[in-house]
Amino acid sequence: MEKSEAPGFIFINDQALISFTADQNNLSFETIDFNSPLNHQLRNFVTTINAQKKVEEEKTALVQQYKNASDKDSIYKVAEAVLLQTQQVNQQYIIRYLDTTSSPLMALFAFGYTGNAESKELDKTVAGLTKRFPGNEAVAIAVTRYNQMQAQYKAKPHEGGLAPDITMPDTSGKSFSLSMLRGKYVLVDFWASWCGPCRGENPNVVAAYNKFKDKNFTILGVSLDKEKAPWIKAIADDHLTWHHISDLKFWSSAAVALYGFDGIPYNVLLDPQGKIIGSNLRGEELELKLAEVVK
């Protein structure tokens, strides 16, 4: 075995003397056996998580495969539902593990697999960790960070909620507000002339606009530019023939704080009442969503 190919293993240093048994012809995390109960827990947890991750990846690939199928209304939606159910099962496993493990170290390890998940059940489980492991500084820090992240996440506009109004100067310097477009389906498109991925996505946005603009649909471009000249030039060069506004404050733009995004391109789709019905829609996904809701 080449040195660069040698496998690495994680283990918990919970004993003065750590030993393990392994087959040199079959070295893997799943087969190596450390001599402590806590390391057995670690191996079982990671093995289960890896197996679940593999299933989830297979379901995700299935969704992508059926995304372009002719019978989208049936096959694609069934595949999406199966993927969602798989993700929920995986999340439930982690929550149950957090609820039952007697090791604060394993709780912290499992905690790292919750990602950006949000659920009242997970909130309750996390709150219970400080009661189950009182005086454990690492657990207290992890719970505090989780609560801070959840507070930020919940403050961000979500589907079903009203989109915050935005008022900024338009390309002529006049004040223009998102609320002035109420009564239409509106794609609020956050971008900038200096953003390569934004410029690359603009042809897809233009195509969607031209296809649905006569069906009570429009776009409001909100730029994170710093200077007016390149902003105006990019609008003309990319043929973005809809309303545009910007306070020319780069990442200090009021739009960033209002909508809580940390990268562009980013967008939200609003219904005629101003409620958010989609976000971060790109490429074909944007046209599919518009075809679904704009009649």
Secondary structure, 3 states (H helix, E strand, C coil): CCHHHCCCCCCCCCCCCCCEECCCCCCCCCCCEECCHHHHHHHHHHHHHHHHHHHHHHHHHHHHHHCCCCCHHHHHHHHHHHHHHHHHHHHHHHHHHHHHCCCHHHHHHHHCCCCCCCCHHHHHHHHHHHHHCCCCHHHHHHHHHHHHHHHHHHHCCCCCCECCCCEEEECCCCEEEHHHHCCCEEEEEEECCCCHHHHHHHHHHHHHHHHHCCCCEEEEEEECCCCHHHHHHHHHHCCCCCEEECCCCHHHCHHHHHHCCCCCCEEEEECCCCEEEEECCCCHHHHHHHHHHCC
